[in-house]
Amino acid sequence: MDMALVASALAMQAGNTQSQIGATIMKSNAEMEKSTVLTLLGAAQQSSQANLAAGIGGQVDIAA
């Protein structure tokens, strides 16, 4: 077997492995960013009534 062919096959395997690792890292980063955004949005929703006086916003009459 020609050594150039062997070297080429090994280089292709290494490139494939690097691509798989890169894709895994990108997916992990995207999931982390999604989690961060959801955490920030959740914190904003929870603190939206923080500046209201006591008793405001607790019960809403929707019968009218």
N, C-alpha and C positions, 0 to 999 in steps of 0.2 A: 504494500500500500504506500502511496506517495505521501511523504511527510507534510507537504503543503496541504494536501487534502485533509489530513488528520488535524493539522493546526487550524484550518478553516472550520472544521466541524466543532472543535473545542471553542473557538471564538464565537461561533453561532450559539452554542449552549450557554456560554457566559453572558452573551447579550440578551438571550431569552430570560435568564435568571434575573439580570438587572432590571429588565422591563417588568417582570412580575413583582419584584420588590418595590419598584417605583410606583406601580399601580396600587399596591397594598398601602403604601405610605400616603398616597394621595387620597385614597378612600378614607383612611383613618383621620387625616386632616379635615376632610370635608365633614365627616361625622362629628368631629370635635367642634368645628365652627357652627354646625347646626345646633348642637347641644348648647353652646354658648349663647347663640341668638335666642333660643327658646327660653333659656334661663333668664336672660335680660328682659324678654317680653313678659315672662311670668312675674318677675320682680316688679315691672312697671305696672302690671295689672293689680297686683296685691297692694302696692303703695299708692294707688290712685285715690284712695279715700283717707289717706294719712293726714291730710291738711284740713279735713272737714271737722266741724264741731261735733260734739257727742250727740248721738241720736239722729244724725242726718245720714240718709242713704241706707239705713238698716232695713226698713220695710217700705215697700212701694205699693200703693193702692192702684191696681190696674182696672178696677171695675168701671171707672168713669169713661 
